[in-house]
Structures are given as C-alpha cells and as structure tokens.
Amino acid sequence: MRKLLFVIFLFLIVALIFIAPNFVSAVTVGPAKIEYRADPGTVIEGSLILINDSGAKQTLYSAFEKFTEANGEKKFLPAEPTELANWFNIPKSVTLEPGGQKNIPFTVEIPKNAPPGGHFAVIWWGTASPESKQVSIVTRAGILVFLRVSGEVNESAELFKFSAGEGKFFWGKMPENFAVFFRNKGNTYLKPQGEILIKNIFGGKIANFGVNEVSSILLPDTETNLRIAKKFEKAPFAFGFYKADLSLRWGEKPESIQKNVWFFVFPWKHVLGGIIILFVLFLGFKKGIKKYNQWIISKYAK
C-alpha cells in the first residue's frame, strides 16, 4: 500500500513538472493605464499591445466594464449603455501563437451628448468568451482608461489632513513619512502633485519630499493618502523645532493648496549615547587622577 501511494505521489510530481505548464494560460496587456481628453462627438484612435505569455496557442477575448474606487480599492462593475465602456470599437477576439504579441488598434466614439467630466472603463483581455458561462478560473488582464470630456468641469478638492507620520509632535529622529489625505469633490479625475519642504527654525532647508510622483489618479468622490517619495536614504541628524511646508497642485488651472505643520526632534538615542560616553570618560579620568595621586605620594614617600 505504501509503495502504491509513493508511486502515485511521484506520478503527480511528474505531471506538475512536465504536463501542467502546457495548460497554464497567461496574458499581458499594455499600457496599464490610458488617459484621453476630448470633446463630445469626437472619435479617439488608440492602440494597445496584447501578449500571449503561455506555452500554447490561445484565443483571447475582449470585454469591458466600468470601474469606481472605494477605500483605495478599485471596484469593477457592469456598465450602462450610455457609459464609456460601450463607446469602444475593438476586435472581439484575437488568436496568438505561444509567446506571440500583436498591436491591437481601437477607436472610442464619444457621443455628442456625453456629459462633461471624468469617464472610466477597463478593457479586459481574457481566455473566456464573454458569451460563455465558464465558471472555472479564467486568466485575464486589464487596461484602465480615463477619459475627460470637455465642458463645464468641476475640479473641486480639499486637503483634509496633513501631518508628520501618525500626527506625532515629538520625534526621536527626522520623520520620513507624512500623511497627506486628499479628497476629490469634483466630477472628473485629478492627479494632485507637489512637494514637502522641511526647514529648521531659522528657515534653512533640510530636505524635501515629492508628493504623488507616481501620478496616482483620484476618481470623483474618492479620497486617499497620497504617496510620499523619500528624499534621503538615511535621516540626517536633527535636534530642535522643524517645519514641514506642503505645496500641492492639481487640475487645469491649476488649483493649489499650501499647508504646514511643526514638529520637534529630540535624538534621545544620540543624547543617551553621548551621556554614556561622557560618563565613561569621566570615570576613566577620575580613576586616572586617583592613580596619578597615588604615584606622586609613593614617589615622595621614599
């Protein structure tokens, strides 16, 4: 019985190594994100790259959904007939050889009555036909499409929190993380960007951080903590009061926000280390004086 189980185990291992890869489906699409700006009634021409990463010939199918964002996570939903996901003209399927790739052209026909502001969709390419009722695991990859239709666009936004780290005032070293919570209150997507400039109490520049240098996009009615790019690999020595000045810009005008926050740096590890070193030196000096006095006494006692 044990021999039989061992043989079955070996067979499964061999199957996974030599057989399974032939059935693995993988697809890559590019670019990951596309942005367009256009007037109502116009036609946009674009293209994308489709790659078959599997070891077998496969047919890939296109599909569309709209997407939104909640708590920093994108949600994909079926689109209404009047939404961006239904404005595309693109091949419904493409067959690629193993490792093959192809440039896929497409157009986006914007209705004349398209409302101004942001419109959002995802172009999916997967191994299952949209008409099929397949319930097994399906490989698919998507491209996010951000379209801004011209007209009366509202680019309203607010910065509702700016702090050093978790909002602490006292720090043991120069803080490397800042919280920049930004809310998009308008009807189009925004890409807020800027910098945080750190100055000492005399106004001297210490360091600066880039804000949202990766160009993250915020959808309408969403909020997020913008990513901060660190300026230094190791925090410099700092002691005393410091001010962080935030300058943030977004939109076509562009709009801007300036805000600052104060914090205090007390490098207690360095201070403690210095105290210990001074204490050791003091003890050594005191012991040295004592030995010197003993030597003087013993010398003249003779």
Secondary structure, 3 states (H helix, E strand, C coil): CHHHHHHHHHHHHHHHHHHHHHHCCCEEEECCEEEEEECCCCEEEEEEEEEECCCCCEEEEEEEEEEEEECCEEEEECCCCCCHHHCEECCCEEEECCCCEEEEEEEEECCCCCCCEEEEEEEEEECCCCCCCCCCCCCEEEEEEEEEECCCCCCCEEEEEEEECCCCCEECCCCCCEEEEEEECCCCCECCEEEEEEEECCCCEEEEEEECCCCCCECCCEEEECCEECCCCCCCCCCEEEEEEEEEEECCCCEEEEEEEEEEECCHHHHHHHHHHHHHHHHHHHHHHHHHHHHHHHHHHC
